[in-house]
Amino acid sequence: MIKKMYVGNLAFQSTEDDIQELFSQFGEVKSVNLITDRETGRSRGFAFVEMPESEADAAMQSLDGTSFEGRNLKVNEARPRT
């Protein structure tokens, strides 16, 4: 089963490739969706990453609170949209 994770507090210069490379240490990354501002196209500082469940659990446990590109990441399971 695929698990979707919220990745917050990203540096504004982080790219989808940077995030993919970071999470691929823990297994296969199904998708990376870096959220950008509609008007400016600039990153909003968060993304969603999809991985197989066991690999996602390992990534969340290992990466939450760690420093990436000068910022401490917040990584947890994404909540459904309301």
C-alpha positions as CSV (number, residue, x, y, z in Angstrom):
1,M,0.0,0.0,0.0
2,I,1.2,3.5,-0.8
3,K,1.5,6.1,2.0
4,K,1.4,9.9,1.4
5,M,3.7,12.0,3.6
6,Y,3.6,15.7,4.3
7,V,7.1,17.3,4.3
8,G,7.2,20.8,5.8
9,N,9.7,23.5,6.6
10,L,11.5,23.0,3.3
11,A,14.0,25.6,2.1
12,F,12.4,27.7,-0.7
13,Q,15.2,26.8,-3.1
14,S,14.6,23.0,-2.6
15,T,13.5,21.2,-5.8
16,E,11.4,18.1,-6.4
17,D,14.7,16.3,-7.5
18,D,16.3,17.3,-4.1
19,I,13.4,15.9,-2.2
20,Q,13.3,12.7,-4.4
21,E,17.0,12.2,-3.7
22,L,16.6,12.6,0.0
23,F,13.7,10.2,0.3
24,S,15.1,7.6,-2.1
25,Q,17.6,6.6,0.6
26,F,14.7,4.8,2.2
27,G,13.3,3.0,-0.9
28,E,11.2,3.7,-4.0
29,V,9.7,7.1,-4.2
30,K,6.4,6.9,-6.2
31,S,5.9,10.7,-6.5
32,V,7.0,14.1,-5.2
33,N,4.6,17.0,-5.4
34,L,6.3,20.3,-4.4
35,I,3.6,22.9,-3.7
36,T,4.2,26.3,-5.4
37,D,2.4,29.7,-5.2
38,R,0.0,30.1,-8.2
39,E,0.9,33.7,-8.8
40,T,4.7,33.7,-8.3
41,G,5.6,30.1,-9.0
42,R,7.8,30.1,-5.9
43,S,7.9,27.2,-3.5
44,R,5.6,27.5,-0.5
45,G,8.0,25.5,1.6
46,F,6.2,22.1,1.7
47,A,5.7,19.0,-0.4
48,F,3.9,15.7,-0.5
49,V,5.9,12.4,-1.1
50,E,4.4,9.0,-1.8
51,M,6.2,5.8,-1.0
52,P,5.3,2.2,-0.1
53,E,4.1,2.0,3.5
54,S,7.0,0.3,5.3
55,E,9.6,2.5,3.5
56,A,7.5,5.6,4.2
57,D,7.4,4.7,7.9
58,A,11.2,4.4,8.0
59,A,11.6,7.7,6.2
60,M,9.2,9.6,8.5
61,Q,11.0,8.2,11.6
62,S,14.4,9.0,10.3
63,L,13.9,12.4,8.6
64,D,11.4,14.2,11.0
65,G,13.4,16.9,12.8
66,T,16.6,16.5,10.7
67,S,18.3,19.3,9.0
68,F,18.0,19.6,5.2
69,E,19.4,22.5,3.3
70,G,19.7,24.5,6.5
71,R,16.1,23.9,7.8
72,N,14.7,21.3,10.2
73,L,12.2,19.2,8.3
74,K,8.7,18.3,9.6
75,V,7.8,14.9,8.1
76,N,4.5,13.1,9.0
77,E,1.6,11.2,7.4
78,A,-0.5,13.5,5.2
79,R,-4.0,14.1,6.4
80,P,-6.9,13.8,3.9
81,R,-8.2,17.1,2.5
82,T,-11.3,18.5,4.2
